[in-house]
C-alpha cells in the first residue's frame, strides 16, 4: 500500500475540470503596458507635436494606427503567453495522471503481496478479456430482476456452530485470508473514496482511498471507477460538470433489491445531451471502453447491494452525489439499464 507519509505526492484528484484564474500577471502586465503607451501617445500628440490647422483623412488614419496598433500587439502577445501557460499546466496535469495510475497499480501489487496474493497487470488484462466475452451476459443481467428477498428472509434451519476454546481462538482454519479477518470498511470511508481526492492536498480523501483499496470489494469498484473516469475525461466528460437529478434513497433501495424498469428510472438523472451522446458513441465504437463500462456497472451493482443493507438514507444520498455514482448514472442510462 502507499505509505501514509507520501500521500500528498500522489495527485489522484484528476477528474475535475482544470480551473484557471480569471486575471493573471500576464493580463496585469498587458494592461500596464497599454496604459503606458496610451499615456505616451497623449503626451506626444497633445504636448510635443504642434497642432496643425487641417487634418486630412489619411493623416487621421495613420495617427489611429500609430496609437492603437501597438496596443493590439501587446494583447496578442499577452494571449499567446497565457495560451502557453495553459498548455504547460495541462501537460503537468497529464503527467500527474500517468503518475497517479502508475502508483495505483504499484500500491495494489505491494498490498496484495503482503497477504500472499500476486495480482498483476496481466491478471487485470485477463479480467478485461473475460468481461469482453461476457458483455451480452452483463446486459441481460441488468435487464432482469434478482431475487434478493429470499436472501434477506430469516433462516429457519439451525446451523451447527463449532465450539472453540478461548485459548485457541487465534488459530485459523486452513485457507482463511487476512482480508477475511479485516474489519468492514466504514460507510463514510467508502463514500469518500468513491468521490476520489479533490486535490493533491486532500489528505482525508487519500486516507479514505487507501482504506478502500485494502478492502477487496471496494478496491475492485474504485479501480473500475478510475478506469471509466479516465476514459470519459479523454472525451472531455467530467463528473463535476454533470448536475444529475438526484433520486430518493427509496429508489436506490429498490435498485439494490433487483427492481428494474420504470420504477427505478429516476436513477438515470443525467440530462446532459452532449455527454450522453459522446458516451453512447464511444460505447458503440470503442470495445475497450465498452468492456470497462460493463465491468464498472457490474462492480457498482454488487457494491450497492451490500451497501444498502446497512446504509442509512443520508448515507445513500451522500453516495449518490459522488463522482462514481454520477458515472454510474451516465453509463447506466447509456447501457439502458433504467429503461
N, C-alpha and C positions, 0 to 999 in steps of 0.2 A: 504493500500500500504506500501511498505517498506520505512522506513524513510530514508531521504537523508543522515542523519549523519552516518548511518551504512552501506553504500553501499559497502565499502571496505571489509566488513566482510562476503560478500556473493559471494564466488568464483564460478561463473557460467561458466567461461571460461574453460570448461572441455572437449570440443570436439576437442582439439588439441592434437596430439600425444606428450607424455611427452618427454622433451628434457633433456639429461644429459650431463654434461661437459666431454670432452674427457680425460682430465688429472685432477685427483683429488688429495687430500692429501694422499690418500692410495697409489697411484702409486708413488708419490714422496718419501714416507717413504720406499716403497719396493726397489726403485732404490738406495736410500741411504744405506740401509742395504746390498744390493747386492754388491755395490762398496766397502763397509767397509769389507765385508767378503773376497772378492777377494783380496783386499789390504793386509788383514791379511795372506791369504794363500801365497801370493807372498813373504811377509816378512819371513814367516816360512820356505818355501821350498827353497828359494834362499839365505837367510841370515843365519837363525838359524840352519837349518838342514845341516849337512855335505854332500857334494856331493859324490855319490857312482860311482865307475867306470863303473859298469854294472847295467843295469836296465832291468829286465825281464818284460814280457808282463803282468803278474798278478800284479806286483807292479805298473805298469803304469795304469792299470785299476782301482786299488784301489785308486791311487792318484787322478785320474779324478773324481771318485765318491766322494771322500772327498772334492774336490773343488766345484763341480757343484751341488751335491745333496742338500746341504743347500740352495743354490740359488733357486733351483726349489721349495723347501718347502716354502721359503719366498714368491714366486709369487703365489703358491697355496693358501696360507693364504691371500694374497692381493686380489685375485679373489673372495675368499669366503667372505671377508669383503665388497667388492664392491657389490656383489650379495645381501648381507644382507641389505646394504644401499638402493639398488634399490627397494627391497621388502618393506622396510619401507616407502619409498616415494610413492610407488604405493598404499599402504594401506591408507596413508594420502589422496591421490588423490580420492580413492573410498569413504572415509569418507566425503570429501568435496562434492562429487557428491550427496550423500544421503542428506547432509545438504542443498545443493542448491535446490534440488527438494522439500524438506520439506518447506523451506522458500518461494518457488514459490507458493505452494498451500496455505500457510498461508497468503501471500500477496494478492492472489486472493480473499480469503474469507473476509479479512478485507476491501479491496476496494469495494467489492460488497455490503457489509453490509451498507456502507455509502450512497448508492443510493437506498436502500430498497430491494436489491436482496439478495438471500441466496443460491448461487451455492455451493455445497458441493462435496466431493469426490464421494458420491453415485450418484449424478447427472452426473458426468463425466463418471462413470461406465455405467450408463444408456445410455449415448450417444454412448459409445463404443459398447454396446449391440445392439443399433439401427443400428449402422454402419455395424455390422456383418450381420444383416438381409437384409441390402441393398447393399451388396457387388456387386451383379450382376448388380443392377441398376447403381452403380457407374461406373463400367466398360463400360456399354452401354452409359452412359453419355459422357465419354471421346471419344468414337468411333463415335459420331455424332457431327454435327455442330450446334452451337447455332445461332439463327437469331438475332444478335445484331445490324445489320444495321438499322432495323426499330426502335430500341430503341434510336438510335443516330439521327434519322431524326427529323427535326424541327416539333414541334407540331403546327398544324393549328387551332385547336379548341381554343376558348377563354375560359379561366378559370377565374371564378369569385373569386376575392381576397377580403376577408372581410376587411373593413376599420377599423383600430384600432386607438383609440385616443392615442397620445403620452404619456399621463399620465398613460394610462392603459397598456402600453407595458410590464410591469413587470408581469402581470397576465398571467398564462399559462393555456392552455387547459387541461382538465382532462386526465390523462394518459401520459402526457409528462414527460419523464425521464431526469435526469441530463446528461446522456450520449448523448442524442439527442441535447442538448444545447452546449456541449463541442466543441471547435474549432477542425477542422480536423487535423489529425496528419501530421506534415510536412514530406515530402518525405525523407529528409535527416535522420530524426529520425527513420523512418520505415526501411530504408536500413541499418542503423547502428544496429538496434535491430535484424534484420534478420541475421546479421552476428554473433551476440552474443558477449559478452565481451571476450577479448583475455585472460586477467589475472584478478586476484583479485584486481589489482591496476588500471584497466581500468575504470576510473571514467566516461569518456564520454560514454563508452559502457553501463554502468549501468544506467546512466541518460536516455539514449535513450530507454533502455529496460523498465524502469519504465513508461515512457510516452506511449510506445506501449501497455503495459499491462492495461493502463487506457482506451484505445480505444477498443471498442467491437470487431470489425472485426480483427484488428491487434493482439489483445490478443489471439483470437482463433487460428490464424495462428502460433503465437510464441509458444503457448503451444503444438500444434500439431507437430511443427518442433522439439521442445525439446524432445518430446516423441520418435520420429523416430531417432533422432541423438543419443539418449541414447541407443536405441535398436541396432542401427548399430554399435556403439562403442563396444558392447558386443562381436561382431564378429571381432573386430579389424579393422573396416572400419571407417576411419577418413576423414572428408571432406577436410582437409588441404593436405591430401596425393593425392587427385584426382586433375588432371590437365585437365579438360574437354576443348573441342574445343568450344570457346565462339561464340554464334550466334549473328548475326547482330540485331540491335533494330527492324528492319522491320519484322524479323521473330517472335519476341515476340509480336509485334502488331497484326500479323496475328493470332497467337495463342489466343490472347485476344479477337479477333473478332469471334472466333469459328471455325477457319480453322483447319482441321485435315488431317493427311496423310503425303504424301511425301513433301508437301510444307513447313511443319514445322519440318521435320526430323532432321534439324540441331540442334534443341534444345536438342536432345539426344546425346550430345557430349562427354559423359563419355566413355572412351575406356579401362578402367582398367578391364581386364578379370576376375581377382580374385574377385574384389569387385562385379562385375555383377553376377558372379556365386554364391557367398555367399548370396547376396541379393535375387536372384531368388530361391535358395534352401530354404532360410528362409521364403520367401513369400508362397511357396507351403506347407511347413510343419508346420509353426507356425501360428495358427489363430489369435493370439493376434497381432503379427507383421503385418499380412495381413490387419487386421482391422485398425490398427494405420496408416499404409501406405496409404490406400484408404482414410481415413479421412484427412490425411495431403494433399493428392493430391487434394481433393475437396476444402479444405480451401485455398490452394495456387491458384487454378484456379479462385475462386471467388475474391481473393485479387488482382490478376494481371489484372482482367477485370476492376476493379475500378482504379487501379494504373496507367494503361496505358492511361486512358483518359486524364490525366493532366500531365503525366511524360514526360520529355524531353528524347532525345536519350542518352545523357550522364547518366541520372538517370537510364534508363533501363539497360545500360551497367554496371553501378555500382551494381545494384540489381542482375544481373546475376552472379556476382563474389562473392556473399555472400554464407555462408555455407548452408543457407536454400535453395537457388536456386540450389546449387550443389546436395543437397539431392533430389530435385525435378527432376533434370536431370537423376539421378541414378535410382530412383524409377519409374519415368515415363517411362524410357526405359525398365525396368523390367516388368512393367504392360502393355507395348505395346501401349501406347497412342501416340507414334510418328510413328507407322507403317502405 
